[in-house]
């Protein structure tokens, strides 16, 4: 018997937004020496979070609380809002998929940036939405272009990441506030703030938790160092938050994940230490880039994007040569952003491997 896919799913390419390092290692038949491509935190999670997850592992025979009550209460306290404004899910990626499913009907217009975080576009296409993409303005997503495109297309959603992946750039808070005030009627801003904990002061806008024009996405995957357990959350108007209950996987955030996130949130001292280490690691990567003739772009994230001095073909050769030397990095996939490679912040050992491999990779790429 052959399974009959829906016409929409049958029309989709059999691709995923990212090819994981494990997949590449299996194809290469050897491991990477430096894992610097997935924007994970090599600084690791809080020791308190690790201990909480270890304790919760003994209780893994039980499902996690389907309401994530304790974590939502703690997040509400952390952000100064009622827990009714908070939605917890399997990372920002999971929440994006649920939001698109809730809001976007087949054919509905959705606006994003050309070259921006691809998982959002993956979900929109997967649910039959019509993607409209505005180009970057140099190394930044362009709020004015996104707004203009939303007005022309009648978009239901605008996606903007601040700080941005893959360029590492950010907009100061007043620009985001002005963008919200200029949204066309009926259009919701999806503000992805995955990297906000690593951004400079003045990046986070003051937004009322109940503002119906915007939904803010946050994660424990980046600065909190817990990418492997998949916990993200959204802050939005209570009516929208409650609507997630209609479609979400109620047992999707497991007991271990909830315990770890709750402990990580309580350990703000560890977060502060990671933020300080990130500043140092960004400076170190920038020095390595400049020493090799690359241009490091200013970063408000846990990675540094480096211009290779040519076009996408040169950057792809540099990327291939780094991978051949067992260094896992990534690069933007769309011109003109693809003139760059993107290197995650690493610990001393991983950074040293990258520093040694980069000049060899550049010579081979230019040969």
Helices and strands as residue ranges (DSSP letters): H 7-11, H 21-28, E 34-35, H 47-57, H 69-79, G 83-85, E 86-89, H 91-103, E 109-113, H 118-126, E 130-134, H 143-153, E 157-161, H 173-181, E 188-192, G 196-198, E 214-219, G 227-229, E 232-235, H 238-243, G 244-246, H 255-266, H 268-291, E 295-296, E 303-307, H 312-324, E 327-328, G 337-339, E 340-344, H 348-366
